[in-house]
Amino acid sequence: MLETSSNSAQLATLASELIVRHPHLHQRRVFLRADGGHLVLQGRVKSFFEKQMAQEALRTIDGVRTIDNQLEVSWQD
């Protein structure tokens, strides 16, 4: 299947909605980019658990091939 910018936009929208609804994440601090089936997570979370939960949640989306989890853990935020 040919990857298009609309596919990337649709994937980014689905991923963003999933992050916002996730009960274990503070979504105001989690941002993502999509390029085809590649997602990049950026921002800050309060624990390694939240970092892993964000990544695992995105794995459930059809079309995600790779996830680059660049989330930083900051206990003091």
Backbone as a printed PyTorch tensor [residue, N CA C, xyz], in Angstrom:
tensor([[[ 0.8440, -1.1820,  0.0000],
         [ 0.0000,  0.0000,  0.0000],
         [ 0.8850,  1.2390,  0.0000]],

        [[ 0.5680,  2.1870, -0.8260],
         [ 1.3160,  3.4330, -0.9310],
         [ 0.9880,  4.3350,  0.2400]],

        [[ 2.0300,  4.8320,  0.9260],
         [ 1.8260,  5.7550,  2.0410],
         [ 1.6390,  7.1640,  1.4920]],

        [[ 0.6200,  7.8340,  1.9330],
         [ 0.3690,  9.2040,  1.5050],
         [ 0.2950, 10.1000,  2.7220]],

        [[ 0.3130, 11.4050,  2.4840],
         [ 0.2190, 12.3290,  3.6070],
         [-1.1380, 12.2050,  4.2970]],

        [[-2.1940, 11.8390,  3.5520],
         [-3.4990, 11.6600,  4.1830],
         [-3.4850, 10.4380,  5.0970]],

        [[-2.7520,  9.3800,  4.7130],
         [-2.6180,  8.2160,  5.5880],
         [-1.8940,  8.6050,  6.8700]],

        [[-0.8520,  9.4110,  6.7510],
         [-0.1060,  9.8740,  7.9220],
         [-0.9890, 10.7360,  8.8120]],

        [[-1.7660, 11.6090,  8.1990],
         [-2.6560, 12.4780,  8.9730],
         [-3.7150, 11.6570,  9.6960]],

        [[-4.2610, 10.6640,  9.0260],
         [-5.2740,  9.8070,  9.6440],
         [-4.6680,  9.0140, 10.7990]],

        [[-3.4710,  8.4870, 10.6120],
         [-2.7960,  7.7550, 11.6680],
         [-2.5060,  8.6650, 12.8600]],

        [[-2.0520,  9.8820, 12.5860],
         [-1.7730, 10.8500, 13.6600],
         [-3.0420, 11.1870, 14.4280]],

        [[-4.1470, 11.3440, 13.7310],
         [-5.4170, 11.6450, 14.3860],
         [-5.8630, 10.4960, 15.2860]],

        [[-5.8050,  9.2740, 14.7770],
         [-6.1840,  8.1030, 15.5830],
         [-5.2920,  7.9810, 16.8160]],

        [[-4.0010,  8.1640, 16.6250],
         [-3.0560,  8.0420, 17.7390],
         [-3.2870,  9.1380, 18.7730]],

        [[-3.5180, 10.3520, 18.3260],
         [-3.7660, 11.4580, 19.2530],
         [-5.0290, 11.2200, 20.0740]],

        [[-6.0730, 10.7350, 19.4230],
         [-7.3290, 10.4430, 20.1340],
         [-7.1240,  9.3610, 21.1790]],

        [[-6.3310,  8.3620, 20.8350],
         [-6.0630,  7.2800, 21.7790],
         [-5.2780,  7.7910, 22.9840]],

        [[-4.2970,  8.6460, 22.7660],
         [-3.5070,  9.2210, 23.8610],
         [-4.4000, 10.0650, 24.7740]],

        [[-5.2680, 10.8760, 24.1790],
         [-6.1540, 11.7480, 24.9660],
         [-7.0920, 10.9260, 25.8490]],

        [[-7.5800,  9.8170, 25.3400],
         [-8.5330,  8.9930, 26.0900],
         [-7.8680,  8.0450, 27.0860]],

        [[-6.5610,  7.8810, 26.9900],
         [-5.8750,  6.8930, 27.8250],
         [-5.9140,  7.3160, 29.2990]],

        [[-6.3590,  6.4300, 30.1870],
         [-6.5330,  6.8110, 31.5940],
         [-5.2320,  6.9880, 32.3740]],

        [[-4.1090,  6.5110, 31.8470],
         [-2.8520,  6.5740, 32.5900],
         [-1.8850,  7.6250, 32.0730]],

        [[-2.3530,  8.5120, 31.2070],
         [-1.4540,  9.5150, 30.6250],
         [-1.9680, 10.9190, 30.8650]],

        [[-1.0530, 11.8350, 31.0610],
         [-1.3770, 13.2590, 31.1280],
         [-1.1630, 13.8060, 29.7210]],

        [[-2.2010, 13.7480, 28.9130],
         [-2.0890, 14.0130, 27.4870],
         [-1.5660, 15.3950, 27.1370]],

        [[-1.6390, 16.3500, 28.0410],
         [-1.1310, 17.6850, 27.7250],
         [ 0.3740, 17.6870, 27.5320]],

        [[ 1.0280, 16.6490, 27.9940],
         [ 2.4870, 16.5860, 27.9200],
         [ 2.9860, 15.5890, 26.8810]],

        [[ 2.1100, 14.9430, 26.1600],
         [ 2.4930, 13.9350, 25.1820],
         [ 2.1040, 14.4200, 23.7910]],

        [[ 3.0760, 14.4320, 22.9130],
         [ 2.8690, 14.8910, 21.5410],
         [ 3.3630, 13.8080, 20.6000]],

        [[ 2.8220, 13.7650, 19.3940],
         [ 3.3070, 12.7750, 18.4450],
         [ 3.3040, 13.2920, 17.0200]],

        [[ 4.1460, 12.6530, 16.2220],
         [ 4.2230, 12.9040, 14.7860],
         [ 4.0510, 11.5640, 14.0860]],

        [[ 3.4680, 11.6130, 12.9070],
         [ 3.3060, 10.3970, 12.1130],
         [ 3.8860, 10.6170, 10.7300]],

        [[ 4.5850,  9.6190, 10.2560],
         [ 5.1020,  9.6210,  8.8860],
         [ 4.8930,  8.2170,  8.3590]],

        [[ 3.8210,  8.0590,  7.6000],
         [ 3.4640,  6.7220,  7.1600],
         [ 3.1040,  5.8920,  8.3740]],

        [[ 3.6990,  4.7470,  8.5170],
         [ 3.4400,  3.8740,  9.6580],
         [ 4.3890,  4.0990, 10.8160]],

        [[ 5.1680,  5.1580, 10.7520],
         [ 6.1520,  5.4640, 11.7950],
         [ 5.6140,  6.5690, 12.6900]],

        [[ 5.5510,  6.3160, 14.0030],
         [ 5.1110,  7.3100, 14.9710],
         [ 6.2850,  7.7180, 15.8570]],

        [[ 6.3570,  9.0050, 16.1770],
         [ 7.3540,  9.5260, 17.0990],
         [ 6.6130, 10.1560, 18.2710]],

        [[ 6.8700,  9.6520, 19.4670],
         [ 6.2900, 10.1900, 20.7010],
         [ 7.2900, 11.1330, 21.3420]],

        [[ 6.8260, 12.3080, 21.7370],
         [ 7.6860, 13.2750, 22.4060],
         [ 6.9190, 13.9150, 23.5510]],

        [[ 7.6510, 14.5020, 24.4790],
         [ 7.0460, 15.1780, 25.6030],
         [ 7.5620, 14.6130, 26.9080]],

        [[ 6.8090, 14.8660, 27.9770],
         [ 7.2000, 14.4130, 29.3110],
         [ 6.0660, 13.6620, 29.9760]],

        [[ 6.4490, 12.6390, 30.7100],
         [ 5.5190, 11.8850, 31.5340],
         [ 6.1180, 11.7670, 32.9330]],

        [[ 5.3030, 11.3650, 33.9050],
         [ 5.7580, 11.3420, 35.3000],
         [ 6.3890, 10.0260, 35.7360]],

        [[ 6.2910,  8.9850, 34.8970],
         [ 6.8620,  7.6940, 35.2990],
         [ 7.2260,  6.8700, 34.0730]],

        [[ 8.0750,  5.8590, 34.3170],
         [ 8.4110,  4.9370, 33.2430],
         [ 7.1750,  4.1230, 32.8500]],

        [[ 6.2730,  3.9070, 33.7890],
         [ 5.0170,  3.2230, 33.4980],
         [ 4.2230,  3.9950, 32.4470]],

        [[ 4.0810,  5.3150, 32.6280],
         [ 3.3640,  6.1380, 31.6470],
         [ 4.0520,  6.0890, 30.2880]],

        [[ 5.3590,  6.1220, 30.2810],
         [ 6.1100,  6.0600, 29.0170],
         [ 5.7890,  4.7630, 28.2820]],

        [[ 5.8000,  3.6500, 29.0040],
         [ 5.5100,  2.3600, 28.3860],
         [ 4.0500,  2.2550, 27.9790]],

        [[ 3.1330,  2.7710, 28.7880],
         [ 1.7070,  2.7180, 28.4640],
         [ 1.4080,  3.4710, 27.1710]],

        [[ 2.0430,  4.6070, 26.9670],
         [ 1.8370,  5.3780, 25.7370],
         [ 2.2450,  4.5490, 24.5280]],

        [[ 3.3920,  3.9280, 24.6200],
         [ 3.8830,  3.1270, 23.5050],
         [ 2.9900,  1.9160, 23.2510]],

        [[ 2.6240,  1.2230, 24.3070],
         [ 1.7930,  0.0280, 24.1500],
         [ 0.4130,  0.3680, 23.5930]],

        [[-0.1480,  1.4900, 23.9960],
         [-1.4550,  1.8990, 23.4690],
         [-1.3870,  2.1070, 21.9630]],

        [[-0.3140,  2.7070, 21.4790],
         [-0.1970,  2.9900, 20.0500],
         [ 0.0300,  1.7320, 19.2230]],

        [[ 0.5750,  0.7120, 19.8350],
         [ 0.8010, -0.5430, 19.1040],
         [-0.4950, -1.1940, 18.6560]],

        [[-1.6120, -0.8270, 19.2780],
         [-2.8960, -1.4440, 18.9490],
         [-3.5280, -0.8660, 17.6830]],

        [[-2.9690,  0.1960, 17.1360],
         [-3.5490,  0.8630, 15.9690],
         [-3.0740,  0.1790, 14.6910]],

        [[-4.0270, -0.2000, 13.8360],
         [-3.6770, -0.7740, 12.5380],
         [-2.8810,  0.2410, 11.7330]],

        [[-1.8160, -0.2100, 11.1130],
         [-1.0040,  0.6560, 10.2660],
         [ 0.2580,  1.1610, 10.9410]],

        [[ 0.3670,  1.0000, 12.2510],
         [ 1.5870,  1.4210, 12.9500],
         [ 2.6420,  0.3450, 12.7440]],

        [[ 3.7590,  0.7460, 12.1470],
         [ 4.8560, -0.1940, 11.9080],
         [ 5.9730, -0.0290, 12.9200]],

        [[ 6.2960,  1.2170, 13.2630],
         [ 7.3500,  1.4690, 14.2430],
         [ 6.9440,  2.6280, 15.1430]],

        [[ 7.4770,  2.6050, 16.3640],
         [ 7.2360,  3.6710, 17.3270],
         [ 8.5800,  4.0960, 17.8950]],

        [[ 8.8890,  5.3660, 17.7480],
         [10.1020,  5.9370, 18.3210],
         [ 9.6770,  6.6750, 19.5880]],

        [[ 9.8890,  6.0390, 20.7310],
         [ 9.4300,  6.5830, 22.0030],
         [10.5100,  7.4900, 22.5930]],

        [[10.3570,  8.7990, 22.3740],
         [11.3110,  9.7900, 22.8710],
         [10.7770, 10.5100, 24.1150]],

        [[ 9.7620,  9.9400, 24.7560],
         [ 9.2030, 10.5530, 25.9580],
         [10.2570, 10.6050, 27.0600]],

        [[10.2900, 11.7270, 27.7710],
         [11.1920, 11.8940, 28.9010],
         [10.4050, 11.6930, 30.1940]],

        [[11.0510, 11.0640, 31.1770],
         [10.4320, 10.8700, 32.4760],
         [10.9320, 11.9660, 33.4050]],

        [[ 9.9790, 12.6900, 33.9830],
         [10.3110, 13.7780, 34.9130],
         [ 9.3810, 13.6840, 36.1050]],

        [[ 9.9070, 13.2790, 37.2430],
         [ 9.0870, 13.1080, 38.4440],
         [ 8.6890, 14.4460, 39.0480]],

        [[ 9.3710, 15.5060, 38.7090],
         [ 9.1520, 16.8060, 39.3630],
         [ 8.1600, 17.7000, 38.6460]],

        [[ 7.6370, 17.3120, 37.5210],
         [ 6.6700, 18.1370, 36.7860],
         [ 5.2820, 17.9550, 37.3080]]])
